[in-house]
Structures are given as structure tokens and as C-alpha cells.
Amino acid sequence: MIKVIDINELNEGDVLAEPIHNALGHILLPANAVISANSLKLLKTLNITNITIKKIDENSQNEGLTDEEVESTLNIMVEKIGWSPDNEFEEELLKMAAIHKLKGKSIK
């Protein structure tokens, strides 16, 4: 879901839905950029008032995919990279990569 919010509602970790341009049309922050403390300061300094962000519904992240598909892709990825997650954060990261791959998006 995409949502337009006031700059004062923007938080670190929010994801931009659209790129942010300066007055000359140059991209300051690209779409899908994750807001950091520095980028938040930059946007406020430039008097940008509204931002379009992506609101991610964790329940719909793997919408249309079965648990078996995700698990199978996850196993293939672990086999290919020769690495297994050591904690729950790494497991979640690997699961997100598997879902991303199943949705046909490239993993860079």
C-alpha cells in the first residue's frame, strides 16, 4: 500500500514509494530508498513537506505464495550460497529474499 504522509510523520526505516527530486529535477533519494536519520535531516532541511511511502503489510508479504513454495526456494538458495542463517534475523532476511525471488524480482 502507498501512503502520502507529512514529513513530520516520516520515520527511520520507512521506504519511499517514489523518488524525491530537487528543484532542478535531480534525484535526491530514489524510490525504494530506506529512510535513515541523515536522509530525514536532508528532507527537512530542504523543506520537503510531503512524502509518499510504502506501507508494508506483513501479512500480505507472501500473498499468493504457498509456504511450500517459499520453503522450497529458501532451501535452494541456502544450497546455492552454501550458508545457513544463525539467528532469527538472518532467517527472516533469507525468507524475504526467497519471497522476492518467487515474485520474479531480481536479487542484487
N, C-alpha and C positions, 0 to 999 in steps of 0.2 A: 504494500500500500504506500502511496506517495502522499505527503502532507506538507503544506506550506506553514511554516512557523515563524514567529518573531525571533529575531536574533537573540533576544534575552532568554528564550526557551531552549536555545541550542546548547547541547551538552557534548563534552568529550565522548567520543565513541559513536556519535550519530554518523550516519552515512548520507552523503549528498546524492540526491536523485538527478540533479542537473549540474553542469559545470557553472562556476562562478567567474564572471568576466569583469575586467576593469573597464573604465570609460573608453579606452581605446580598442576594446574588443579582445584583449589578450586574456587567456585563461589563467586565472589565479589559482583555482583549485578545480580539478577535473571531476566529472561525475564519478560516483562510487568512492570518492576520497573519504577516508575516515577522519572525522574532526579531532584534532589534537588541541592542546592548550595553546600552542603557537598559532595555529590556523584560526582559532576562536578570537585571539587577540587581534590578528590581522584583519579579520572581517569587521570587528567592532571599530578598529582604528579607521577603516575605510568607510565607515558609516553605512554599511550594508544593513538594511532593516529587516528583510525577509529572506528566508532560505527554504528551499524545497528539499526535504529529506525523505529517505526511505524508512518506513516503519516496518520492521520485520516481525511477522507473527510467527513465533517459534513453532506453533502447531501446524502451520502451513508450509514450513520449510521444505518438507519432502512430500508435498501434496502430489498425488498421482503416482507415487512410487511405493512399492511394497517394501516391507522390512527385509524380505529375502533378497530383493534386487540390491538394496543398499549394502547388506551384509556381504553378498557375493562380490560386488565391486570393491568393497573395502578389503576383502581378502586378496583379491587380485592386485590391488595397489600395494598392500603390505608385502606380497611376494615379489613384485617388481622392484620395489625400492629397498627390500632387504632390511626393513626396520619395523619394529613394533612399538606402539606407544607405551610409555612408562607410567602415565598417570591419567586421570580423568580428563584433564585439559587437552592433552595430546590425543586422546581417544575422540573427543568431540571435534577437534580440528581435522582429524583424519576422516571422520564421518561427514563433516561438511564438505570436504574435498570429494568424497565419493558421490554425494548428492549432486554437487556441482558438475561432476563428470557425467553422471547419468542424465542430467538435464541438457547435455550437449554443449556445455561451455568449456572452453579451454582452461587448463590449469597451467599457469605460468610460474 
